[in-house]
């Protein structure tokens, strides 16, 4: 069973930065396209960034130019560098397979952007 553990969230002021990490079990990071998702209160979960097995990246328009997804296959870890954070980025962030998530989700990591 896939196990995903997200970390790195916290409270940050608008304009600040955070780096999220997602540690995965086994060798799934190297074998699959991976993505970061987020779910804000009262909203559906959305995929915000993805990285393919050949390191092609895609982003939702609202985070383009501010977020960067990366992967370290040797460490089975996916990262999300978030810069110029805005209050509307406040959400619980999760990682999972991109373009079609597995049924099993990690606990997520809370990101709160507030002054």
N, C-alpha and C positions, 0 to 999 in steps of 0.2 A: 504494500500500500504506500502511496506517495505521502511523504511527510514534508511539510513546508513550514519554516519558522521565520517569521518576519521580525525585524528589530530596527531601531534607529529613529523612531518617531519621537515627538515631544511638542512642547510649546515654543513657538518662535514668533517674533514680531514680523509684521509685513516687511518684505524686502529681504528677509533673512534666508538662510539656507539650511538644508538637512540632507543627510545621506542615509537612505534606507538600504538594508541588507536582507536578503532572503536565502537562508541556508536550506538546501534540499537534500533529501535522502538519495542514496545510490548515485547513479550517473545521469539522472534525468536532465540536468541542466545542459549537458553536451548533446543529448539525444533529441531534444525537443525545442521548438520555438517557445520562448518564455515571455511572460508579460507581467506588468504591474497593473493592478486594478484599484479602484477606490470606490467607497460608498459613503456618501454624505447623509446626514440625518434626513429621513423622509424621501430619499432618492434611490433610484436603482443603482446597482453596481455597474461601473463602466470600466472598460479597458482604457488606460491612458497612455501606455507605452508598451512596445513589443520589440523583441530582438530575435532574429531568426538564427538558425543553426549556422548560417554563413555571415552572421554579424550585421545583417541589414536591420536598420531600426525604423520604426514608425511611431508616430505620436498623434494623439488627438489634438485638434487645433488649439484648444485652450491652454495647452502646456508646451507647445512648440517654441523652441528657442530658450526655454527656461529649465526643462527637465532633460536629463540624459540617462538612458538605460545602458547598462553594460553587464558583462558576464565574465566569470572566471571559471572555466570548466574544471580546472584542476582542484578548485576549492568547492565545486558544486554550489556556487553562490551567484546570485543575480543582484545587481545594485540599481538604485535609482537616486541619482544626484538631482536635488531639487533646489534651484536658485530663484531669486526674485519672487519669493512666495507671496501669495495673496490670500486674503481671508476666505475667498471661495475655494481655495485648495484644502480647506479643513475637511477631513474625512478619515475613515479608517482605510489604510492601504494594505493590500494583499498582493501576493504574487501567485501565479498559477501558469498553466500552459496557455500560450497565446492563441487567439483565434479558435477558441473552443476549450473552455476550462474543464479540468477534471472535477468530479463531483466533490472530492475532498479538498477543503480549504484549511489554511492555517488560522491562527487566532487574529492575525492582522496586527498592525501597529498604528496607533492613533497619532495623527498629525493635526495640530491646532495652530492656526495662524491668527494671532490676535495681539493688539496693543494693550 
